[in-house]
């Protein structure tokens, strides 16, 4: 019976390689556990029940763990990397209006964080990003 559980483990392992969901690996692990303990349990029904219980328990526990861990993770995208950098005002940013800021060789539409006028050529710090606009403040 050990070879049957080994084949089941390998089958679930191969199936997991074809997915990106990280769900079938727990059934593969369950089959490996059953491969080890099947020599002590003769009943096929009990083996299948244990396989189901072990695999589903692993699936539920680790899926909950990874989902909870993922909730607290902050993804660092290129846009988030722009915040706190400095740029140069290419076109004046009027009060309550938009202008252009050059940042690392790229031109961005920008607005002032406190709605103050910022003159062309001044250096600004990027405070945040709203949609496709930089929110900047004048460096004093």
C-alpha positions in Angstrom: 0.0 0.0 0.0 3.0 2.3 0.5 3.5 2.5 -3.3 -0.1 3.6 -3.8 0.4 6.5 -1.4 3.7 7.4 -3.0 2.0 7.5 -6.4 -0.8 9.7 -4.9 1.8 12.0 -3.4 3.7 12.3 -6.7 0.5 12.9 -8.6 -0.6 15.8 -6.3 3.0 17.1 -6.4 3.0 17.2 -10.2 -0.5 18.8 -10.2 0.7 21.5 -7.8 3.5 22.3 -10.1 0.9 23.1 -12.8 -1.0 25.6 -10.5 0.0 28.7 -8.6 -2.5 28.3 -5.8 -0.4 26.3 -3.3 -3.4 24.0 -2.4 -2.5 20.6 -3.8 0.8 20.4 -2.0 -1.0 19.7 1.2 -2.6 16.7 -0.3 0.8 15.5 -1.4 2.1 15.9 2.1 -1.0 14.1 3.4 -0.2 11.2 1.1 3.4 11.1 2.3 2.3 10.9 5.9 -0.1 8.1 5.0 2.7 6.3 3.2 4.6 6.2 6.4 1.7 5.1 8.7 -0.1 2.8 6.3 2.0 -0.2 7.4 0.3 0.1 10.8 -3.2 0.5 9.5 -4.7 -2.2 7.3 -8.2 -0.7 6.7 -8.3 1.2 3.4 -11.3 3.2 4.7 -9.4 4.4 7.7 -6.4 5.3 5.6 -8.5 7.3 3.2 -10.3 9.0 6.1 -6.9 9.9 7.7 -5.6 11.1 4.4 -8.6 13.4 4.0 -8.4 14.7 7.6 -4.7 15.4 7.4 -4.7 17.0 4.0 -7.7 19.2 4.6 -6.4 20.2 8.0 -3.1 21.2 6.5 -4.9 23.1 3.7 -7.1 25.1 6.1 -4.3 25.9 8.6 -1.6 26.9 6.2 -4.0 28.8 3.9 -5.2 30.8 6.8 -1.6 31.4 7.9 -0.5 32.6 4.5 -3.6 34.8 4.0 -3.1 36.5 7.4 0.6 36.9 6.7 -0.2 38.4 3.3 -2.6 41.0 4.7 0.1 42.7 6.7 2.6 42.8 3.8 3.2 46.1 2.1 4.1 45.7 -1.5 6.8 48.0 -2.6 5.9 49.1 -6.1 7.8 51.5 -8.3 5.2 54.2 -7.4 5.8 53.7 -3.7 9.5 54.1 -4.3 8.9 57.6 -5.7 7.5 59.0 -2.4 10.0 61.1 -0.4 12.2 61.7 -3.5 12.9 65.2 -4.8 12.1 66.7 -8.2 12.4 70.0 -10.0 9.4 72.0 -11.1 9.4 72.3 -14.9 6.2 74.2 -15.2 4.9 76.4 -12.4 2.4 74.8 -10.0 -0.3 77.4 -9.4 -2.4 77.5 -6.2 -5.2 74.9 -6.6 -3.8 73.9 -10.0 -1.5 71.5 -11.7 2.0 71.9 -13.0 4.8 69.7 -14.2 7.6 68.2 -12.1 10.6 66.4 -13.5 11.6 63.4 -11.5 14.5 61.0 -12.5 14.2 62.3 -16.1 10.4 61.8 -16.4 7.8 64.6 -16.4 4.9 64.2 -14.0 1.7 66.2 -13.5 1.9 67.6 -10.0 -0.1 69.5 -7.4 0.9 71.3 -4.2 0.1 69.5 -1.0 -1.0 72.7 0.7 -2.2 74.5 -2.4 0.6 77.0 -2.4 2.1 78.3 -5.6 5.5 76.8 -6.5 7.7 78.5 -9.0 9.5 77.0 -12.0 13.0 75.7 -11.1 12.3 75.1 -7.4 13.1 71.7 -5.8 10.1 69.8 -4.3 9.7 66.7 -2.3 7.1 64.1 -3.3 4.6 63.6 -0.5 2.3 61.1 -2.1 0.7 60.0 -5.3 -3.0 60.6 -6.1 -3.9 58.7 -9.3 -1.4 59.9 -11.9 -0.5 63.1 -10.1 2.4 63.7 -7.7 1.5 65.6 -4.6 4.5 67.7 -3.7 5.6 70.3 -1.2 8.2 73.0 -1.5 11.6 72.3 0.2 12.4 75.3 2.3 
